[in-house]
Amino acid sequence: MKNLSIVKWRRLSIAAFFFLGAGSLQAESILIEGATLVDGTGRQPLDGASVLIEGETITTISRSAIEVDGAVTRIDGAGKFLMPGLMDLHIHLQGAVEVTPEGLVKNKNSRARAVRGLHSYLYSGVTTIYDAGNVPDYILTLRAEERAGKIVSPRIFATGAIVTYPGSHGSNEWGTLVDSWPEAIPALDAHIARKPDLLKLTFEERGWGSRPMIPKLPVDLMQKIIEYYNDRGIRTTVHTSSEYRARQAIFAGIDTLAHPIIQGPITDDFARLMSVKKIPMVTTLTIGDNYSRLAEHPEYLDDPLYQATLTAEEIEVLKTERRKEYQARKWTAWMKVMTTIAQENVRKINEAGGILVAGTDQTTGPALHRELELLADAGIPAADIVRIATLNGAIFLGKERQLGSIEEGKMADLVLLSADPTKNISNAKKILQVIKGGQIVDRSRLELPINN
């Protein structure tokens, strides 16, 4: 038996190293002893808990000593807090495209940026991500490599191409465009053939803030598409931003909402509807907050997580060129106001008993922790935020039987912390150890600026 503090990298064959990847350590079993268990379900933390991981699975949870036959890596959890791996359920992984100053999207296909983005999530304790729209060949190839164990990565769930109406939101990027039924079926079948984990639709005509009016997906067509995907076992989500359009999507059969309501305050009726329907809603507060935060408080980039995962050059560009750009844009002031509206909306939905899900609409691990801080600023208790960032994410994916909480029989995605996240959600940044799929992630070997 070995204590983690003296565990050294085993000599791996080239084939084994390729399979495990450069950032993980595989042991026969892992036993975390005497930690305070924050299991992600919302139950009270359990002091003095031990958790046994065998292979990829959590097999035993007990407050008594756990006997293990064979080799085991022991982790001393005394005085520490064990929670499920975090989830960011709305990202667009960096590296596939580059937006030019003229607003043009160029195909970049930078694998190095993709790997750094994926590693930034693991470094930040994020063990599951959902990419809500990207260049299909890019993101689906990475997903295949993650599932085959060829790259060190959080679990990747992906839409690939979104499905929408010509001229609607996202249609000029990587959309599967449909405008009539049943003529849409061949295009949908081609999309389904690539095995998306979720279908993402866009349903918004804009016309708010500084955005011009654009065409939107007809409700009857959306309903047929949702039914078609559900019949084939695929869950659905939708980009929308107003209560009215969200209601239409819900009663058309949508399974989840990809964003909060941001155009204005929600009604009490809508909060109750979200509780009754149990439609998971991704919070994505960070994307709106990002503009004013950089314009007014660039010192956030001095936080250790940003320093670890962004290059010095990237940070300098953000603090100078990008900050100046955001300070000059009216959109920055607009989104600062609307983010506070969205915060109150998600607070009301949480208070009513709805299912909120943590997501950022961004592309690096530290943003997820900002999302959690914004939820706390909205008045949502830290203990609720833990579930929002873990088990609720699994519910969004339809994977709550496999992921999202520390329970026997579930996949071993865990984060060991030095402080209690149910007392202050910022404690989720105090990461001592990350485990994904029963493998200990060596954060010092991830491909990040802090390690170069």
Secondary structure, DSSP 4 states (H G I P E B T S, - for coil): -EEGGG--PPP--HHHHHHH-TTEE--SEEEEEEEEE--SSSPPPEEEEEEEEETTEEEEEESS-----S--EEEE-TT-EEEEPEEEEEE--TTSEEE-TTS-EEE---HHHHHHHHHHHHHTTEEEEEE-S--HHHHHHHHHHHHTT-S---EEEE--SEEE-TTSTTTTTSEEE--STTTTHHHHHHHHTT--SEEEEE---B-STTPPB-----HHHHHHHHHHHHHTT-EEEEE--SHHHHHHHHHTT-SEESS---SSPPPHHHHHHHHHHT--EE---HHHHHHHHHHH-GGGGGSHHHHHHS-HHHHHHIIIIIHHHHHH-HHHHHHHHHHHHHHHHHHHHHHHT--EE---SBSSHHHHHHHHHHHHHTT--HHHHHHHTTHHHHHHHT-TTTSSS--TTSB--EEEESS-TTT-GGGGG-EEEEEETTEEE-GGGSSSGGG-
